[in-house]
């Protein structure tokens, strides 16, 4: 992956290797070898490592490698077959729900194992009030845990699923308005250090399936900056510098990477944008081959004018 990206890419691609072989959750991957080959962290992507013993060993190994472990916290015993947040809307619509506890139980266990291993944990796409509070309490106790939130989770809430638009089918699912409010507060007070897209492209044919059959996920790379500015910077929840840091500096710091800063002799990987220029999100304008976004039709600020990669302009609007 790294060699192909180096040869053909117009952005820097840094691989995250799997925690377990084939993401089976049973056999630890060859972490040392994968680190030498360029892995910057380890995660089983959209799968939670159910085996607590394996997760403990993985946390012990990444400590030796001076890397964090990234966890998708979802207890599938509780979330199995669910498609939206469990609550009033799952009842009204007759759709199987995913309880918040499916995330929160997994977050709690992984924090406990991180404390046991004296290691570092990064929790992907946090989505509930209680999960955030668990992270806050862990950090007060000196446990090395960080977390991220997606633009769709700090912007959208569960009532949108009433449209049966499969671009509202996301994992973790869209939660309640109280969760959205709490996530914004977590961003403001620094409890949530990272904003990540959880970019998940799918074909139109996949997303045109029945809601229960369509895959989870939306694309997010091209709308992330605009949503940060519109939903967080313009309302005064974050300063522009804070918003940009959560997209760049903070992720790099957590992954122990010398990235995300503008400095002499540094990597000239830059995006230049007009803060106040608005643009309409249109399917035909996406550079991604996939168009599965719930933000089509939105007007967003922060028009990207140029993207520079290794000192060369690779995109110009």
Secondary structure, 3 states (H helix, E strand, C coil): CHHHHHHHCCCCCCCEECCEHHHCCCCECCHHHHHHCCCCEECCCCCCCCCHHHHHHHHHHHHHCCCCEEECCCCHHHHCCCCEECCHHHHHHCCCEECHHHHHHHHHHHHHHHHHHCCEEEECCCCCHHHHHHHHHHHHCCCEEEEEECHHHHHCCHHHHHHCCHHHCCCCCCCCHHHHHHHHHHHHHCCCCEECCCCCCCCHHHHCCCCCCCCCCCCCCCCHHHHHHHHHHCCCCCCHHHHHHHHCHHHHHHCCCCCCCCCCCCCCCEEEEECCCCEECCHHHCCCCCCCCCCCCCEECCEEEEEEECCEEEEEC
